[in-house]
Amino acid sequence: MLDRDCSAQKVGAHILRTFFTIGKPSKEVALVLPKKAPAKRFTKPTLFDVATEFELKGSRTCQDDADTFFNHYESNGWKVGKNGMKNWKATVAQWHKRNKEGNTHGKNQPAKVSDLDLDGIDY
C-alpha cells in the first residue's frame, strides 16, 4: 500500500514522481508536462487595418493618423526602440491617446518664427 507522501523533481519535459511506502521508495512514475503553445509571431498590419483601428478609437483624422503611423513604423522595421513590435493595436491606442493630448510622440516640435520672442535679443 502506498503512503500519500511523494517527492517530485523536474527532469527535462517530465516530472519524475517518487512514491514512498513506509520509509523507502516504492515506485517512480514519469508524467509528461503539457507543451507550451508557441508564441505568436508578429504580423505587420496593412494600411487598411491601421486606418480601421484609428477609426474605432474615434480619431477625427483617422486616414492622416493611419498614414503617419504606418509610414513611421514601416520605415523603422516595425520596431519600438530597439525591440520588435509585439502588439500594433496597443501601439495605435497609445499613438491616438498622445494625439488627443496634443503631444508629438515624445519629440519637441521645432519652434515657429512667429512663436519666438525676438524683442529681447540684442543684435
C-alpha positions as CSV (number, residue, x, y, z in Angstrom):
1,M,0.0,0.0,0.0
2,L,1.3,3.4,-1.0
3,D,1.6,6.2,1.5
4,R,0.3,9.6,0.5
5,D,3.8,11.1,0.6
6,C,5.6,11.6,-2.7
7,S,8.5,13.7,-4.0
8,A,8.7,15.3,-7.4
9,Q,11.5,16.7,-9.5
10,K,11.5,18.2,-12.9
11,V,13.6,16.3,-15.5
12,G,13.5,17.9,-18.9
13,A,9.9,17.8,-20.1
14,H,8.9,15.3,-17.5
15,I,8.1,15.4,-13.8
16,L,9.6,12.4,-12.0
17,R,7.5,11.5,-9.0
18,T,8.7,9.0,-6.5
19,F,6.1,7.5,-4.2
20,F,7.1,6.2,-0.8
21,T,5.9,3.4,1.2
22,I,6.7,3.5,4.9
23,G,10.3,4.6,4.8
24,K,11.6,3.6,1.3
25,P,10.9,4.4,-2.3
26,S,8.5,2.0,-4.0
27,K,7.6,3.4,-7.4
28,E,8.7,6.1,-9.8
29,V,6.3,7.5,-12.3
30,A,7.2,9.9,-15.1
31,L,4.4,12.4,-16.0
32,V,4.7,14.3,-19.3
33,L,4.1,18.0,-18.9
34,P,1.9,19.7,-21.5
35,K,3.8,21.6,-24.2
36,K,3.6,25.4,-24.2
37,A,1.9,26.8,-27.2
38,P,4.4,28.5,-29.5
39,A,4.4,32.3,-29.2
40,K,2.5,34.1,-32.0
41,R,4.8,35.9,-34.4
42,F,4.1,39.5,-35.1
43,T,2.4,40.1,-38.4
44,K,2.5,43.6,-39.7
45,P,-0.8,45.2,-40.4
46,T,-2.0,46.7,-43.7
47,L,-2.7,50.4,-44.0
48,F,-6.4,49.5,-44.1
49,D,-6.1,47.6,-40.8
50,V,-4.4,50.6,-39.2
51,A,-7.0,53.1,-40.6
52,T,-9.8,50.9,-39.3
53,E,-8.2,50.8,-35.8
54,F,-7.8,54.6,-35.7
55,E,-11.5,54.9,-36.7
56,L,-12.5,52.5,-33.9
57,K,-10.6,54.7,-31.5
58,G,-12.6,57.7,-32.6
59,S,-9.9,59.6,-34.5
60,R,-11.2,62.6,-36.4
61,T,-8.3,62.4,-38.8
62,C,-8.1,58.6,-39.0
63,Q,-6.7,58.4,-42.5
64,D,-4.0,61.0,-41.8
65,D,-3.1,59.4,-38.5
66,A,-3.1,56.0,-40.1
67,D,-0.8,57.1,-42.9
68,T,1.6,58.8,-40.5
69,F,1.6,55.8,-38.1
70,F,2.0,53.2,-40.9
71,N,4.8,55.1,-42.7
72,H,6.7,55.7,-39.4
73,Y,6.7,52.1,-38.3
74,E,7.2,50.8,-41.9
75,S,10.3,52.9,-42.2
76,N,11.9,51.6,-38.9
77,G,11.0,47.9,-39.5
78,W,8.1,47.8,-37.0
79,K,10.4,48.3,-34.1
80,V,9.6,50.2,-30.8
81,G,13.0,51.5,-29.8
82,K,15.4,48.6,-30.3
83,N,12.7,45.9,-29.8
84,G,10.4,44.4,-32.3
85,M,6.7,45.4,-32.0
86,K,4.5,42.9,-30.3
87,N,1.1,44.4,-30.5
88,W,0.4,47.1,-33.1
89,K,-3.2,47.7,-31.8
90,A,-1.9,48.7,-28.4
91,T,0.6,51.0,-30.2
92,V,-2.2,52.6,-32.2
93,A,-4.1,53.2,-29.0
94,Q,-1.1,54.9,-27.4
95,W,-0.4,57.0,-30.6
96,H,-4.1,58.1,-30.6
97,K,-4.0,59.0,-26.9
98,R,-0.9,61.1,-27.4
99,N,-2.5,62.9,-30.4
100,K,-5.6,63.7,-28.3
101,E,-3.5,65.2,-25.6
102,G,-1.6,67.3,-28.1
103,N,1.7,65.5,-27.6
104,T,4.0,64.9,-30.5
105,H,5.1,61.3,-29.8
106,G,7.8,62.4,-27.4
107,K,9.5,64.8,-29.7
108,N,9.5,68.6,-29.5
109,Q,8.2,70.4,-32.5
110,P,10.6,73.0,-33.9
111,A,9.6,76.5,-32.8
112,K,7.9,78.7,-35.3
113,V,9.4,82.0,-36.0
114,S,6.2,83.7,-35.0
115,D,6.3,82.0,-31.6
116,L,9.8,83.3,-30.8
117,D,10.2,86.4,-28.6
118,L,12.8,88.4,-30.6
119,D,12.2,91.7,-28.8
120,G,14.7,90.9,-26.0
121,I,17.6,90.0,-28.3
122,D,20.4,92.5,-28.9
123,Y,21.8,92.4,-32.4
